[in-house]
Amino acid sequence: MDYETKSMYVGSLNQSRITIFQLDSLPWGKVNIAEKRLRQPLSSTAFFRLDPDHYLTTYNAYSRFALYDKNLNLIDSCTHYSPITTQITPEKVLENYYFYCSAVLIKPDGTKFLNFTHCGAILEFFNIQQNKITHSNTSYIYEPTYKADGFPLWQESIRGWRTVYATDNYIYIALNGTKDLETRIEKLSVFDWQGLPIRQYDLGVNIMDIIIDESSKTGYVIYRDDEYEYHLGNFDL
């Protein structure tokens, strides 16, 4: 999504084009559609707009992360994988583990992004500066459990997180810390963009999702009660 231009970019695996839907044409009864051609097939699992001049794709066939200019020309790529444990791990094991249990969160100003895992909780921080993707640092919260080939053992591993939200200052994570996907999570942990823990909020409700507005020093939480009813609440930062 590009909120400034009200456009949605959609790519298909192994296709050399991006389809662009112009959402501000919706009130007139139809959506204007455009297309951009790529010099090589798109094979990523996710596509992000960093700023008006840069896009990021994740887990491509040829690299882990790829950086594109505004015309969708490839300008840099990154294949870094952080070690899972202190033991030397074959690269294919690292590729499988991170591919199958990762999500990516973009810093709103487009200068950093976080790759974080569901199986266990490993937080990898990357910088995007001068048209380069570089690994910054890695924080290890929960150790994952996985097969010899790197595929996550979901039922045996500690779950990493339920919901995550990013601002330019901090990352807000509702960490699970158990093997139970449905466990009650009441605490919201805050990290800076170097992965250092800053503070923790005990909200006293079962957190399902969050939105943070630092300008008004207010957090919003969707939570679920014991009857599986959902509610919206807020808290002070």
C-alpha positions as CSV (number, residue, x, y, z in Angstrom):
1,M,0.0,0.0,0.0
2,D,1.1,3.5,-0.8
3,Y,-1.1,5.7,1.4
4,E,0.3,9.0,-0.1
5,T,-0.8,8.1,-3.6
6,K,-3.7,5.9,-2.5
7,S,-2.4,3.0,-4.5
8,M,-2.2,-0.7,-3.9
9,Y,0.7,-2.6,-5.6
10,V,0.1,-6.3,-6.3
11,G,2.7,-8.7,-7.6
12,S,2.4,-12.3,-8.7
13,L,5.1,-14.9,-8.1
14,N,7.5,-15.5,-11.0
15,Q,5.9,-12.7,-13.0
16,S,7.8,-9.7,-14.4
17,R,5.1,-7.1,-13.7
18,I,3.4,-5.2,-10.8
19,T,-0.3,-4.3,-11.1
20,I,-1.2,-1.0,-9.5
21,F,-4.8,-0.3,-8.3
22,Q,-5.7,3.4,-7.9
23,L,-8.0,3.4,-4.9
24,D,-9.1,7.0,-5.0
25,S,-11.0,6.1,-8.1
26,L,-13.4,3.9,-6.1
27,P,-16.1,6.6,-5.5
28,W,-16.6,6.8,-9.2
29,G,-17.6,3.1,-9.4
30,K,-14.5,1.5,-10.8
31,V,-10.8,1.2,-10.0
32,N,-8.2,2.5,-12.4
33,I,-5.5,-0.1,-13.1
34,A,-1.9,0.4,-14.3
35,E,1.0,-1.9,-14.7
36,K,4.8,-1.7,-14.2
37,R,7.2,-4.0,-15.9
38,L,10.2,-5.5,-14.0
39,R,13.5,-6.4,-15.5
40,Q,13.4,-9.8,-13.7
41,P,10.5,-11.9,-12.4
42,L,9.1,-11.0,-9.0
43,S,9.5,-14.0,-6.6
44,S,9.1,-12.4,-3.2
45,T,6.7,-13.2,-0.3
46,A,6.0,-9.5,0.5
47,F,6.3,-6.0,-1.1
48,F,6.8,-2.8,0.8
49,R,7.0,0.9,0.0
50,L,9.8,2.5,2.0
51,D,9.6,6.0,0.6
52,P,8.6,7.7,-2.7
53,D,11.9,6.4,-4.3
54,H,12.4,2.9,-2.8
55,Y,10.6,-0.4,-2.4
56,L,11.6,-3.6,-0.5
57,T,10.8,-7.2,-1.3
58,T,11.4,-10.1,1.0
59,Y,12.4,-13.7,0.6
60,N,13.0,-13.7,-3.1
61,A,14.2,-16.7,-5.1
62,Y,17.6,-15.1,-5.6
63,S,18.1,-13.2,-2.4
64,R,16.6,-12.7,1.1
65,F,15.8,-9.0,0.7
66,A,15.9,-6.8,-2.4
67,L,15.8,-3.0,-2.7
68,Y,14.3,-1.4,-5.7
69,D,14.1,2.2,-6.9
70,K,10.9,4.1,-7.8
71,N,10.9,2.5,-11.3
72,L,11.3,-0.9,-9.8
73,N,14.9,-1.4,-10.9
74,L,16.9,-3.6,-8.6
75,I,19.6,-1.6,-6.8
76,D,20.7,-3.8,-3.9
77,S,20.1,-7.2,-2.2
78,C,20.9,-8.9,1.1
79,T,21.4,-12.6,1.9
80,H,22.4,-12.2,5.6
81,Y,21.0,-14.8,8.0
82,S,21.6,-14.5,11.7
83,P,22.7,-17.7,13.6
84,I,19.8,-19.5,15.3
85,T,21.9,-20.8,18.1
86,T,25.6,-20.7,19.1
87,Q,26.2,-23.8,17.0
88,I,27.4,-23.5,13.4
89,T,24.2,-24.0,11.3
90,P,24.3,-24.9,7.6
91,E,23.0,-22.0,5.4
92,K,20.1,-24.1,4.0
93,V,18.8,-24.7,7.6
94,L,18.9,-21.0,8.2
95,E,17.1,-20.3,5.0
96,N,14.3,-22.8,5.8
97,Y,13.8,-21.6,9.4
98,Y,13.6,-17.9,8.5
99,F,11.5,-18.4,5.4
100,Y,8.8,-20.4,7.1
101,C,8.4,-18.4,10.4
102,S,9.3,-14.8,9.7
103,A,7.4,-11.5,9.3
104,V,8.9,-8.1,8.4
105,L,8.1,-4.7,10.0
106,I,9.1,-1.5,8.3
107,K,10.2,1.6,10.3
108,P,7.8,4.3,9.2
109,D,10.5,6.6,7.9
110,G,11.8,3.8,5.7
111,T,15.4,3.7,7.0
112,K,15.2,0.4,9.0
113,F,13.2,-2.8,9.0
114,L,12.8,-5.7,11.4
115,N,12.6,-9.4,10.6
116,F,11.0,-11.2,13.5
117,T,10.1,-14.9,14.0
118,H,7.0,-16.7,15.2
119,C,8.7,-19.9,16.2
120,G,10.9,-18.8,19.1
121,A,11.5,-15.1,19.0
122,I,14.5,-13.8,17.1
123,L,14.6,-10.1,16.1
124,E,16.9,-9.1,13.2
125,F,17.5,-5.4,12.6
126,F,18.5,-4.1,9.2
127,N,19.4,-0.6,8.0
128,I,18.6,1.0,4.6
129,Q,21.0,3.8,3.9
130,Q,22.7,5.1,0.7
131,N,20.8,2.5,-1.4
132,K,22.3,-0.4,0.6
133,I,20.7,-3.0,2.9
134,T,22.9,-3.9,5.9
135,H,22.4,-6.0,8.9
136,S,22.6,-4.0,12.1
137,N,22.1,-6.4,15.0
138,T,20.1,-9.3,16.3
139,S,18.2,-9.8,19.6
140,Y,17.4,-13.3,20.9
141,I,14.3,-13.5,23.1
142,Y,13.1,-17.1,22.9
143,E,15.1,-20.1,21.4
144,P,13.2,-21.9,18.7
145,T,12.7,-25.6,18.1
146,Y,13.1,-26.9,14.6
147,K,13.9,-29.9,12.5
148,A,17.4,-30.8,11.3
149,D,16.5,-29.2,8.0
150,G,15.4,-26.0,9.6
151,F,11.6,-26.4,9.3
152,P,9.9,-25.1,12.5
153,L,8.4,-27.5,15.0
154,W,5.4,-25.3,15.8
155,Q,3.7,-27.5,18.4
156,E,7.0,-28.0,20.4
157,S,8.4,-24.4,20.2
158,I,7.8,-21.3,22.2
159,R,5.7,-18.9,20.2
160,G,7.3,-15.6,19.7
161,W,4.5,-12.9,19.4
162,R,0.9,-12.2,18.7
163,T,0.9,-8.7,17.4
164,V,3.5,-6.0,16.7
165,Y,3.4,-2.3,15.9
166,A,6.2,0.1,14.9
167,T,6.8,3.8,15.2
168,D,9.8,5.8,14.3
169,N,10.9,5.6,18.0
170,Y,9.9,2.1,19.2
171,I,8.6,-1.3,18.5
172,Y,5.7,-2.6,20.5
173,I,5.4,-6.4,20.8
174,A,2.8,-8.6,22.6
175,L,5.1,-11.5,23.3
176,N,3.7,-15.0,23.8
177,G,6.5,-16.9,25.6
178,T,4.5,-20.2,25.8
179,K,3.8,-23.1,23.4
180,D,0.1,-22.3,23.5
181,L,-1.1,-20.2,20.6
182,E,-4.2,-19.2,22.5
183,T,-2.6,-18.3,25.8
184,R,-3.6,-15.1,27.6
185,I,-1.2,-12.2,26.8
186,E,-1.6,-9.1,29.0
187,K,1.9,-7.5,28.8
188,L,3.1,-5.3,26.0
189,S,6.9,-5.1,25.6
190,V,8.6,-2.0,24.1
191,F,12.0,-2.2,22.3
192,D,14.0,0.5,20.5
193,W,15.3,0.1,17.0
194,Q,18.6,-1.4,18.3
195,G,16.6,-4.2,19.9
196,L,17.1,-2.9,23.5
197,P,14.2,-3.4,25.9
198,I,12.8,0.0,27.0
199,R,9.7,-0.7,29.1
200,Q,6.7,-3.0,29.5
201,Y,3.0,-2.2,30.0
202,D,0.7,-4.6,31.9
203,L,-2.6,-3.9,30.3
204,G,-4.6,-6.5,32.3
205,V,-6.5,-7.7,29.3
206,N,-6.0,-10.4,26.7
207,I,-4.2,-8.5,23.9
208,M,-5.2,-9.3,20.3
209,D,-4.0,-6.3,18.4
210,I,-2.6,-2.8,19.1
211,I,-2.2,0.6,17.5
212,I,0.1,3.2,19.0
213,D,-0.2,7.0,18.6
214,E,2.9,8.5,20.2
215,S,1.9,12.0,19.3
216,S,-1.1,11.9,21.7
217,K,0.7,9.4,24.0
218,T,-2.1,6.9,23.6
219,G,-2.2,3.3,22.8
220,Y,-5.2,1.4,21.5
221,V,-5.8,-2.2,22.1
222,I,-8.3,-4.8,20.8
223,Y,-8.7,-7.4,23.5
224,R,-10.8,-10.6,24.0
225,D,-12.7,-11.5,27.2
226,D,-13.3,-14.9,28.6
227,E,-16.5,-15.2,26.6
228,Y,-14.5,-14.7,23.3
229,E,-16.1,-11.2,22.9
230,Y,-13.8,-8.5,21.4
231,H,-13.5,-5.0,22.8
232,L,-11.6,-1.8,22.0
233,G,-9.7,0.0,24.8
234,N,-7.0,2.6,25.2
235,F,-4.1,3.2,27.6
236,D,-1.6,6.0,28.3
237,L,2.0,5.7,27.1
